[in-house]
Amino acid sequence: MTDRPVAPPHPIAALRRYTEARIGLGRAGAGLPTAAHLDFAEAHAKARDAVHAPFDADAVERAMRDAGRETLRISSEAPDRATYLRRPDLGRRLADESRAALLEAAKDGPFDLAVILADGLSATAAHAYATTVALGTLALVPMAWRVAPVLVASQARVALSDPAAEALGAKLVLMLVGERPGLSAADSLGAYLTFDPKPGRTTDADRNCVSNIRAGGLPPSLAAPKLARLLVRARSLGLTGTRLKDEDSIEGAMPPALGPPE
């Protein structure tokens, strides 16, 4: 009996250990090999589940309070998940009852910093990492800062941080929010920093973003000090956005086998 020839490995297959991107998958006729097809289907299902997963705001609040942090629940104008997904504009607007609660809380201000933990497009990410990153960051900001009650926001888009922090009277806001799931990561947390938050701020020009916070990306243990550094610089310079740069590099971010460019 003659052994069947074994196909040589794909020339870029070795690079797969450095990325979760779908490269070097091979081919079976005109399509993907079965294993690659099933892996894709699983990733797609995880992304859908992350988008539709309900936000357990009670658990998030409980974790923050157990750590000694006061919390306040807020929500956008989107009344439910289906509306939130169809109407992104409503996820950027603060519900009237939430605005009233924030204006009441503002009487204890003014505040140097407000932190918002939000579901965004992946409650899975918020559940996994938001409290850890928030507590790690708050532990590193200057003790002299006045920090507002931690806001736990449901059906929230990034821009909800503007009216929320403005109503609260905070000079600086950090929103930790579940990012739009991809086929490589359904649990990615994003962090958005805005100085002098108010409606009309734009994500690209007026905020700083630290993305892909998760076990397989930027670990929470590295994200927290990075965010604390950015917050201190933003407060010192009185700005965020395109003019605020993170000048500190993270040692070991480049895979050792690849090394830095020559």
Secondary structure, 3 states (H helix, E strand, C coil): CCCCCCCCCCCCHHHHHHCCCCCCCCCECCECCHHHHHHHHHHHHHHHHHHHCCCCHHHHHHHHHHCCCCEEEEEECCCCHHHHHHCCCHHHCECHHHHHHHHHHHHHCCEEEEEEEECCCCHHHHHHHHHHHHHHHHCCCCCCCCECCEEEEECCCHHHHHHHHHHHCEEEEEEEEECCCCCCCCCCEEEEEEECCCCCCCHHHHEEEEEEECCCCECHHHHHHHHHHHHHHHHHHCCCCCCCCCCCCCCCCCCCCCCCCC
